[in-house]
Amino acid sequence: MTKAIELILKTDQPISDIAFHCGYKNIGAFSNAFYEFTNARPTDFRKVRKR
């Protein structure tokens, strides 16, 4: 999950590409796991951190 956070913050790759890169076959599963880890959805996390 730390790799996913790094990619979300440092790249403009689509969240789906990051999910697949991190081994998730399903974007929903990635989003749920990301939420459990950070208490934020991946797209919301990117929006807040890019300000």
N, CA, C and O atoms as a Maestro MAE file, in Angstrom:
{
 s_m_m2io_version
 :::
 2.0.0
}

f_m_ct {
 s_m_title
 :::
 protein
 m_atom[204] {
  # First column is atom index #
  i_m_mmod_type
  r_m_x_coord
  r_m_y_coord
  r_m_z_coord
  i_m_residue_number
  s_m_chain_name
  s_m_pdb_residue_name
  s_m_pdb_atom_name
  i_m_atomic_number
  :::
  1 25 0.819 -1.191 0.000 1 A "MET " " N  " 7
  2 3 0.000 0.000 0.000 1 A "MET " " CA " 6
  3 2 0.865 1.257 0.000 1 A "MET " " C  " 6
  4 15 0.464 2.289 -0.538 1 A "MET " " O  " 8
  5 25 2.036 1.173 0.596 2 A "THR " " N  " 7
  6 3 2.914 2.348 0.579 2 A "THR " " CA " 6
  7 2 3.345 2.695 -0.844 2 A "THR " " C  " 6
  8 15 3.500 3.871 -1.175 2 A "THR " " O  " 8
  9 25 3.538 1.687 -1.682 3 A "LYS " " N  " 7
  10 3 3.883 1.939 -3.081 3 A "LYS " " CA " 6
  11 2 2.722 2.635 -3.789 3 A "LYS " " C  " 6
  12 15 2.938 3.547 -4.588 3 A "LYS " " O  " 8
  13 25 1.516 2.217 -3.504 4 A "ALA " " N  " 7
  14 3 0.339 2.848 -4.110 4 A "ALA " " CA " 6
  15 2 0.248 4.311 -3.690 4 A "ALA " " C  " 6
  16 15 -0.027 5.175 -4.523 4 A "ALA " " O  " 8
  17 25 0.471 4.596 -2.425 5 A "ILE " " N  " 7
  18 3 0.432 5.978 -1.942 5 A "ILE " " CA " 6
  19 2 1.494 6.806 -2.652 5 A "ILE " " C  " 6
  20 15 1.229 7.930 -3.078 5 A "ILE " " O  " 8
  21 25 2.681 6.255 -2.777 6 A "GLU " " N  " 7
  22 3 3.771 6.961 -3.460 6 A "GLU " " CA " 6
  23 2 3.391 7.280 -4.903 6 A "GLU " " C  " 6
  24 15 3.606 8.400 -5.367 6 A "GLU " " O  " 8
  25 25 2.834 6.313 -5.608 7 A "LEU " " N  " 7
  26 3 2.445 6.523 -7.000 7 A "LEU " " CA " 6
  27 2 1.311 7.541 -7.125 7 A "LEU " " C  " 6
  28 15 1.296 8.350 -8.053 7 A "LEU " " O  " 8
  29 25 0.375 7.495 -6.200 8 A "ILE " " N  " 7
  30 3 -0.738 8.450 -6.238 8 A "ILE " " CA " 6
  31 2 -0.223 9.872 -6.043 8 A "ILE " " C  " 6
  32 15 -0.691 10.804 -6.696 8 A "ILE " " O  " 8
  33 25 0.733 10.030 -5.149 9 A "LEU " " N  " 7
  34 3 1.245 11.363 -4.840 9 A "LEU " " CA " 6
  35 2 2.228 11.891 -5.880 9 A "LEU " " C  " 6
  36 15 2.263 13.094 -6.140 9 A "LEU " " O  " 8
  37 25 3.024 11.009 -6.476 10 A "LYS " " N  " 7
  38 3 4.131 11.455 -7.320 10 A "LYS " " CA " 6
  39 2 3.888 11.325 -8.817 10 A "LYS " " C  " 6
  40 15 4.695 11.799 -9.617 10 A "LYS " " O  " 8
  41 25 2.781 10.687 -9.208 11 A "THR " " N  " 7
  42 3 2.505 10.521 -10.633 11 A "THR " " CA " 6
  43 2 1.076 10.959 -10.934 11 A "THR " " C  " 6
  44 15 0.275 11.200 -10.031 11 A "THR " " O  " 8
  45 25 0.786 11.053 -12.206 12 A "ASP " " N  " 7
  46 3 -0.582 11.327 -12.647 12 A "ASP " " CA " 6
  47 2 -1.216 10.086 -13.270 12 A "ASP " " C  " 6
  48 15 -2.192 10.185 -14.014 12 A "ASP " " O  " 8
  49 25 -0.651 8.915 -12.961 13 A "GLN " " N  " 7
  50 3 -1.206 7.665 -13.480 13 A "GLN " " CA " 6
  51 2 -2.646 7.503 -12.990 13 A "GLN " " C  " 6
  52 15 -2.966 7.898 -11.868 13 A "GLN " " O  " 8
  53 25 -3.503 6.935 -13.811 14 A "PRO " " N  " 7
  54 3 -4.863 6.645 -13.351 14 A "PRO " " CA " 6
  55 2 -4.836 5.690 -12.155 14 A "PRO " " C  " 6
  56 15 -3.965 4.827 -12.055 14 A "PRO " " O  " 8
  57 25 -5.786 5.857 -11.269 15 A "ILE " " N  " 7
  58 3 -5.868 5.013 -10.082 15 A "ILE " " CA " 6
  59 2 -5.969 3.542 -10.483 15 A "ILE " " C  " 6
  60 15 -5.400 2.683 -9.810 15 A "ILE " " O  " 8
  61 25 -6.676 3.242 -11.556 16 A "SER " " N  " 7
  62 3 -6.819 1.850 -11.989 16 A "SER " " CA " 6
  63 2 -5.465 1.256 -12.371 16 A "SER " " C  " 6
  64 15 -5.193 0.098 -12.056 16 A "SER " " O  " 8
  65 25 -4.617 2.027 -13.041 17 A "ASP " " N  " 7
  66 3 -3.284 1.539 -13.392 17 A "ASP " " CA " 6
  67 2 -2.455 1.280 -12.144 17 A "ASP " " C  " 6
  68 15 -1.722 0.294 -12.072 17 A "ASP " " O  " 8
  69 25 -2.570 2.159 -11.167 18 A "ILE " " N  " 7
  70 3 -1.828 1.980 -9.911 18 A "ILE " " CA " 6
  71 2 -2.308 0.727 -9.193 18 A "ILE " " C  " 6
  72 15 -1.504 -0.038 -8.661 18 A "ILE " " O  " 8
  73 25 -3.614 0.520 -9.180 19 A "ALA " " N  " 7
  74 3 -4.173 -0.678 -8.540 19 A "ALA " " CA " 6
  75 2 -3.623 -1.937 -9.186 19 A "ALA " " C  " 6
  76 15 -3.196 -2.856 -8.486 19 A "ALA " " O  " 8
  77 25 -3.627 -1.993 -10.520 20 A "PHE " " N  " 7
  78 3 -3.126 -3.174 -11.220 20 A "PHE " " CA " 6
  79 2 -1.623 -3.334 -11.004 20 A "PHE " " C  " 6
  80 15 -1.137 -4.455 -10.854 20 A "PHE " " O  " 8
  81 25 -0.888 -2.235 -10.987 21 A "HIS " " N  " 7
  82 3 0.557 -2.261 -10.745 21 A "HIS " " CA " 6
  83 2 0.868 -2.841 -9.360 21 A "HIS " " C  " 6
  84 15 1.881 -3.516 -9.176 21 A "HIS " " O  " 8
  85 25 -0.006 -2.572 -8.399 22 A "CYS " " N  " 7
  86 3 0.206 -3.041 -7.027 22 A "CYS " " CA " 6
  87 2 -0.383 -4.430 -6.783 22 A "CYS " " C  " 6
  88 15 -0.405 -4.911 -5.650 22 A "CYS " " O  " 8
  89 25 -0.858 -5.067 -7.847 23 A "GLY " " N  " 7
  90 3 -1.288 -6.453 -7.734 23 A "GLY " " CA " 6
  91 2 -2.775 -6.678 -7.562 23 A "GLY " " C  " 6
  92 15 -3.202 -7.818 -7.377 23 A "GLY " " O  " 8
  93 25 -3.560 -5.646 -7.616 24 A "TYR " " N  " 7
  94 3 -5.011 -5.805 -7.493 24 A "TYR " " CA " 6
  95 2 -5.608 -6.032 -8.867 24 A "TYR " " C  " 6
  96 15 -5.267 -5.335 -9.823 24 A "TYR " " O  " 8
  97 25 -6.495 -7.001 -8.966 25 A "LYS " " N  " 7
  98 3 -7.149 -7.309 -10.228 25 A "LYS " " CA " 6
  99 2 -8.491 -6.587 -10.345 25 A "LYS " " C  " 6
  100 15 -9.129 -6.602 -11.397 25 A "LYS " " O  " 8
  101 25 -8.903 -5.959 -9.254 26 A "ASN " " N  " 7
  102 3 -10.209 -5.335 -9.181 26 A "ASN " " CA " 6
  103 2 -10.055 -3.958 -8.528 26 A "ASN " " C  " 6
  104 15 -9.538 -3.862 -7.414 26 A "ASN " " O  " 8
  105 25 -10.486 -2.914 -9.192 27 A "ILE " " N  " 7
  106 3 -10.344 -1.554 -8.673 27 A "ILE " " CA " 6
  107 2 -11.133 -1.364 -7.376 27 A "ILE " " C  " 6
  108 15 -10.714 -0.609 -6.499 27 A "ILE " " O  " 8
  109 25 -12.253 -2.037 -7.256 28 A "GLY " " N  " 7
  110 3 -13.051 -1.945 -6.028 28 A "GLY " " CA " 6
  111 2 -12.314 -2.506 -4.826 28 A "GLY " " C  " 6
  112 15 -12.339 -1.919 -3.744 28 A "GLY " " O  " 8
  113 25 -11.661 -3.637 -5.013 29 A "ALA " " N  " 7
  114 3 -10.887 -4.243 -3.922 29 A "ALA " " CA " 6
  115 2 -9.734 -3.327 -3.514 29 A "ALA " " C  " 6
  116 15 -9.442 -3.174 -2.329 29 A "ALA " " O  " 8
  117 25 -9.084 -2.721 -4.509 30 A "PHE " " N  " 7
  118 3 -7.997 -1.788 -4.215 30 A "PHE " " CA " 6
  119 2 -8.528 -0.585 -3.440 30 A "PHE " " C  " 6
  120 15 -7.937 -0.177 -2.440 30 A "PHE " " O  " 8
  121 25 -9.628 -0.024 -3.896 31 A "SER " " N  " 7
  122 3 -10.201 1.147 -3.242 31 A "SER " " CA " 6
  123 2 -10.583 0.842 -1.795 31 A "SER " " C  " 6
  124 15 -10.345 1.655 -0.902 31 A "SER " " O  " 8
  125 25 -11.171 -0.322 -1.568 32 A "ASN " " N  " 7
  126 3 -11.558 -0.714 -0.208 32 A "ASN " " CA " 6
  127 2 -10.334 -0.919 0.683 32 A "ASN " " C  " 6
  128 15 -10.327 -0.476 1.832 32 A "ASN " " O  " 8
  129 25 -9.302 -1.582 0.169 33 A "ALA " " N  " 7
  130 3 -8.079 -1.790 0.941 33 A "ALA " " CA " 6
  131 2 -7.386 -0.464 1.220 33 A "ALA " " C  " 6
  132 15 -6.879 -0.244 2.320 33 A "ALA " " O  " 8
  133 25 -7.363 0.416 0.230 34 A "PHE " " N  " 7
  134 3 -6.755 1.734 0.397 34 A "PHE " " CA " 6
  135 2 -7.500 2.511 1.474 34 A "PHE " " C  " 6
  136 15 -6.877 3.172 2.304 34 A "PHE " " O  " 8
  137 25 -8.821 2.438 1.467 35 A "TYR " " N  " 7
  138 3 -9.638 3.136 2.453 35 A "TYR " " CA " 6
  139 2 -9.354 2.618 3.861 35 A "TYR " " C  " 6
  140 15 -9.248 3.404 4.802 35 A "TYR " " O  " 8
  141 25 -9.232 1.318 4.008 36 A "GLU " " N  " 7
  142 3 -8.923 0.734 5.320 36 A "GLU " " CA " 6
  143 2 -7.567 1.207 5.826 36 A "GLU " " C  " 6
  144 15 -7.386 1.397 7.029 36 A "GLU " " O  " 8
  145 25 -6.621 1.397 4.926 37 A "PHE " " N  " 7
  146 3 -5.258 1.794 5.286 37 A "PHE " " CA " 6
  147 2 -5.157 3.288 5.592 37 A "PHE " " C  " 6
  148 15 -4.417 3.688 6.490 37 A "PHE " " O  " 8
  149 25 -5.906 4.124 4.840 38 A "THR " " N  " 7
  150 3 -5.728 5.577 4.935 38 A "THR " " CA " 6
  151 2 -6.966 6.342 5.397 38 A "THR " " C  " 6
  152 15 -6.874 7.536 5.683 38 A "THR " " O  " 8
  153 25 -8.107 5.689 5.476 39 A "ASN " " N  " 7
  154 3 -9.386 6.345 5.760 39 A "ASN " " CA " 6
  155 2 -9.772 7.365 4.695 39 A "ASN " " C  " 6
  156 15 -10.471 8.337 4.981 39 A "ASN " " O  " 8
  157 25 -9.313 7.139 3.466 40 A "ALA " " N  " 7
  158 3 -9.677 7.988 2.330 40 A "ALA " " CA " 6
  159 2 -9.695 7.130 1.072 40 A "ALA " " C  " 6
  160 15 -8.932 6.171 0.950 40 A "ALA " " O  " 8
  161 25 -10.562 7.480 0.150 41 A "ARG " " N  " 7
  162 3 -10.576 6.807 -1.151 41 A "ARG " " CA " 6
  163 2 -9.388 7.320 -1.967 41 A "ARG " " C  " 6
  164 15 -8.964 8.461 -1.783 41 A "ARG " " O  " 8
  165 25 -8.851 6.498 -2.858 42 A "PRO " " N  " 7
  166 3 -7.665 6.913 -3.623 42 A "PRO " " CA " 6
  167 2 -7.829 8.238 -4.360 42 A "PRO " " C  " 6
  168 15 -6.921 9.069 -4.334 42 A "PRO " " O  " 8
  169 25 -8.953 8.449 -5.007 43 A "THR " " N  " 7
  170 3 -9.131 9.706 -5.752 43 A "THR " " CA " 6
  171 2 -9.227 10.904 -4.812 43 A "THR " " C  " 6
  172 15 -8.695 11.974 -5.110 43 A "THR " " O  " 8
  173 25 -9.898 10.730 -3.687 44 A "ASP " " N  " 7
  174 3 -9.994 11.810 -2.707 44 A "ASP " " CA " 6
  175 2 -8.625 12.103 -2.098 44 A "ASP " " C  " 6
  176 15 -8.271 13.261 -1.876 44 A "ASP " " O  " 8
  177 25 -7.865 11.053 -1.833 45 A "PHE " " N  " 7
  178 3 -6.521 11.200 -1.279 45 A "PHE " " CA " 6
  179 2 -5.651 12.019 -2.219 45 A "PHE " " C  " 6
  180 15 -4.914 12.902 -1.780 45 A "PHE " " O  " 8
  181 25 -5.737 11.730 -3.497 46 A "ARG " " N  " 7
  182 3 -4.948 12.468 -4.496 46 A "ARG " " CA " 6
  183 2 -5.366 13.931 -4.544 46 A "ARG " " C  " 6
  184 15 -4.512 14.817 -4.574 46 A "ARG " " O  " 8
  185 25 -6.653 14.191 -4.551 47 A "LYS " " N  " 7
  186 3 -7.159 15.567 -4.618 47 A "LYS " " CA " 6
  187 2 -6.690 16.400 -3.437 47 A "LYS " " C  " 6
  188 15 -6.236 17.531 -3.610 47 A "LYS " " O  " 8
  189 25 -6.798 15.845 -2.247 48 A "VAL " " N  " 7
  190 3 -6.419 16.571 -1.033 48 A "VAL " " CA " 6
  191 2 -4.926 16.810 -0.982 48 A "VAL " " C  " 6
  192 15 -4.499 17.897 -0.594 48 A "VAL " " O  " 8
  193 25 -4.130 15.848 -1.355 49 A "ARG " " N  " 7
  194 3 -2.675 15.955 -1.264 49 A "ARG " " CA " 6
  195 2 -2.072 16.834 -2.355 49 A "ARG " " C  " 6
  196 15 -0.966 17.347 -2.188 49 A "ARG " " O  " 8
  197 25 -2.781 17.016 -3.470 50 A "LYS " " N  " 7
  198 3 -2.236 17.801 -4.593 50 A "LYS " " CA " 6
  199 2 -2.462 19.297 -4.422 50 A "LYS " " C  " 6
  200 15 -1.965 20.082 -5.230 50 A "LYS " " O  " 8
  201 25 -3.187 19.708 -3.411 51 A "ARG " " N  " 7
  202 3 -3.467 21.139 -3.221 51 A "ARG " " CA " 6
  203 2 -2.241 21.903 -2.869 51 A "ARG " " C  " 6
  204 15 -2.305 23.118 -2.677 51 A "ARG " " O  " 8
  :::
 }
 m_bond[203] {
  # First column is bond index #
  i_m_from
  i_m_to
  i_m_order
  :::
  1 1 2 1
  2 2 3 1
  3 3 4 2
  4 3 5 1
  5 5 6 1
  6 6 7 1
  7 7 8 2
  8 7 9 1
  9 9 10 1
  10 10 11 1
  11 11 12 2
  12 11 13 1
  13 13 14 1
  14 14 15 1
  15 15 16 2
  16 15 17 1
  17 17 18 1
  18 18 19 1
  19 19 20 2
  20 19 21 1
  21 21 22 1
  22 22 23 1
  23 23 24 2
  24 23 25 1
  25 25 26 1
  26 26 27 1
  27 27 28 2
  28 27 29 1
  29 29 30 1
  30 30 31 1
  31 31 32 2
  32 31 33 1
  33 33 34 1
  34 34 35 1
  35 35 36 2
  36 35 37 1
  37 37 38 1
  38 38 39 1
  39 39 40 2
  40 39 41 1
  41 41 42 1
  42 42 43 1
  43 43 44 2
  44 43 45 1
  45 45 46 1
  46 46 47 1
  47 47 48 2
  48 47 49 1
  49 49 50 1
  50 50 51 1
  51 51 52 2
  52 51 53 1
  53 53 54 1
  54 54 55 1
  55 55 56 2
  56 55 57 1
  57 57 58 1
  58 58 59 1
  59 59 60 2
  60 59 61 1
  61 61 62 1
  62 62 63 1
  63 63 64 2
  64 63 65 1
  65 65 66 1
  66 66 67 1
  67 67 68 2
  68 67 69 1
  69 69 70 1
  70 70 71 1
  71 71 72 2
  72 71 73 1
  73 73 74 1
  74 74 75 1
  75 75 76 2
  76 75 77 1
  77 77 78 1
  78 78 79 1
  79 79 80 2
  80 79 81 1
  81 81 82 1
  82 82 83 1
  83 83 84 2
  84 83 85 1
  85 85 86 1
  86 86 87 1
  87 87 88 2
  88 87 89 1
  89 89 90 1
  90 90 91 1
  91 91 92 2
  92 91 93 1
  93 93 94 1
  94 94 95 1
  95 95 96 2
  96 95 97 1
  97 97 98 1
  98 98 99 1
  99 99 100 2
  100 99 101 1
  101 101 102 1
  102 102 103 1
  103 103 104 2
  104 103 105 1
  105 105 106 1
  106 106 107 1
  107 107 108 2
  108 107 109 1
  109 109 110 1
  110 110 111 1
  111 111 112 2
  112 111 113 1
  113 113 114 1
  114 114 115 1
  115 115 116 2
  116 115 117 1
  117 117 118 1
  118 118 119 1
  119 119 120 2
  120 119 121 1
  121 121 122 1
  122 122 123 1
  123 123 124 2
  124 123 125 1
  125 125 126 1
  126 126 127 1
  127 127 128 2
  128 127 129 1
  129 129 130 1
  130 130 131 1
  131 131 132 2
  132 131 133 1
  133 133 134 1
  134 134 135 1
  135 135 136 2
  136 135 137 1
  137 137 138 1
  138 138 139 1
  139 139 140 2
  140 139 141 1
  141 141 142 1
  142 142 143 1
  143 143 144 2
  144 143 145 1
  145 145 146 1
  146 146 147 1
  147 147 148 2
  148 147 149 1
  149 149 150 1
  150 150 151 1
  151 151 152 2
  152 151 153 1
  153 153 154 1
  154 154 155 1
  155 155 156 2
  156 155 157 1
  157 157 158 1
  158 158 159 1
  159 159 160 2
  160 159 161 1
  161 161 162 1
  162 162 163 1
  163 163 164 2
  164 163 165 1
  165 165 166 1
  166 166 167 1
  167 167 168 2
  168 167 169 1
  169 169 170 1
  170 170 171 1
  171 171 172 2
  172 171 173 1
  173 173 174 1
  174 174 175 1
  175 175 176 2
  176 175 177 1
  177 177 178 1
  178 178 179 1
  179 179 180 2
  180 179 181 1
  181 181 182 1
  182 182 183 1
  183 183 184 2
  184 183 185 1
  185 185 186 1
  186 186 187 1
  187 187 188 2
  188 187 189 1
  189 189 190 1
  190 190 191 1
  191 191 192 2
  192 191 193 1
  193 193 194 1
  194 194 195 1
  195 195 196 2
  196 195 197 1
  197 197 198 1
  198 198 199 1
  199 199 200 2
  200 199 201 1
  201 201 202 1
  202 202 203 1
  203 203 204 2
  :::
 }
}
